[in-house]
Amino acid sequence: MSTRVPPLLVLAWGNPSRGDDALGPLLAERLLAHMQDSQTTDRAEVLTDFQLQVEHALDLVGRERILFVDAAVDLAEPFTVRSLQAARGGGLGSHALAPEAVLQVFQNLHHQPPPPATLLAIRASAFDLGTAPGAQALADLEQAFTWARGWLAGKPTAEEVTA
């Protein structure tokens, strides 16, 4: 029995118990609800985790496009978007792997370039344990959600974009 893999993958990570670090998983929840409401759940798969791991390279198999989503500090805009390329490297902040490293693992395993990938970074500033995301982070999340809905619909592409 073969299960068809949805062409799009949204891979969001962060810790829901650490303030603004919850932005990635919160965006994933919003996208899932949007997809269910619009009955487009067969077009994309949405996954969340606390951090990226080498195993996530297996989730990229059979995809047309990938959207990585995370909270990011030191952003001047509510969110930024940039294309990703496979690259060797370690973690980003407290994360075990950077998205570029996950793409590199895919390339190493499959001896082919990974699918086109984009990073959606949402402005964040507070990561205290046991706190909820701040008001500014939630407002920025709304803007990022609007952009991500467009990404699911095929626009904009993985070009570098800032809010």
N, C-alpha and C positions, 0 to 999 in steps of 0.2 A: 504494500500500500504506500503510495507516494503522496505526500502533502505538499501542495504548492506553497512556495515561500512568497510572501508579499514583496513587491518590488522595492518598497521604501522601508527603511528602518530608522526609527528615532531611538537613540541610545542616550538616556539622560542619567546623570549620576549626582550624588550628594547625600548628605545626612539630614533627614527630616527633623532631627532633634537638635540641630545646631543653627538656629536662626536662618539667615539668608542662604545657608548652604542647602536649604530645602528647595531652592528655586528650580533646579533641574527636575527633580521628581514632581514638583507641583505643576510645571509646564507639561510634563508627560501625562499627568492625570487629566489636565484640561484638554489636551489633544485627544486622549482616549474618549472622553465624553463627547467632544466635537465629532469624532469619527462615528461614534455610535448614533448620535443624533442625525447625522447626515447619511447614515448607512453606507459608510465607505471603509468599514473595518477590513475589507479584503485587500485594500490598496496599500496599507502600511501596518507594520508591527511596531509597537512601542514597548521598550524595555527600560527598566530602571535598576540601578544598583548603587551601593555606597561609594564604589570607586571602580575604575576601569581595571580589568585584569586581562592576561593573555588569552583567556578563554573567550573573551568577547570577539576575537578575530573569527571564531567559528560562526558567530551571528551574522557576519557580513556576507557569507556565502549565498550566492544567487540573488543578490540585491542590485538594483539599478542605481540607487542613491542612498547615502547615509547622512543623517543629521545627528551630530553629537551636541549635547546640551549640558551646560554647567554654569554655576555661579562664578563670577570673576571679580576680583578686587581691582581698584585703580582704573576703572573705566570712567571716562568723562560723559559718555552717552548711556542711555538706558540699557542698550545692548549693542553688541557688535557681531558681525558675521564675517567669516573668512573661509576661503577654501583651504583644505588640508591636503598635504602630501605625505606619503609614507616616509618615515625617518626614524633612525635609531635614536633612542633616548630613554631616559628614565621618567621619573614622576614629574608631575606638575603640582607644586604645593604639597599637600598631604596625600595626593593620589598616587596609587601604585604605578600607573602608566599614564602617559599623555596619549591623546587620541592618535597622534602621528605614529606613536609606537605600536598601537593596536593595528593600524594600517600596515605597518612594516611586518608585524607578525603574520598578518594575512598574506602579504606578498611572499614572505619566506616559506610559508606552508604550501601555497598554491602555485608558486612560480609564475605569477601573473600580477599585474597591477590591481590594487583594490578598486572597488567601485568609487565613483566620485563622492567625495565627503566634504561636509561643511561643519564648521564649529559655530554654534550659537552661544555666545557668552553673555550672561545677564548680569548687570551691575549689582554688586553685593558689598556690604560693608561690615556686617555684624555676624559673628559665628559662635556666639556664646551657647554653651550647652544648656538645653532645656528651655530655650527661648523660641518664640515664633519669628517668622520673617518680619522685618520692619515695614512700615507704611511705604517708604520710598521704594524698597525692593519689590513690594507687591504691585505698585504702580508700574515699575519697570517691567515686571513679569507680564502685565497686561499688554504692553507694547510688543514684547517679544512673542507673546501668544498670537497676536495679529499677524506678525511676520511669518511665524511657523505655520499658520493655517495656509498662507500663500505658498509656502514651500511644499506643503502636502499637495496643493493643487497644481504644482509645477511652475510656480513663479514666486519670487524671483529665483534665478539660478544660483549656483554656488559662487557667484561673484562676490568680491569683498563689498560689504555694505555696512553702514553705520546708521543708527537711528537718528 
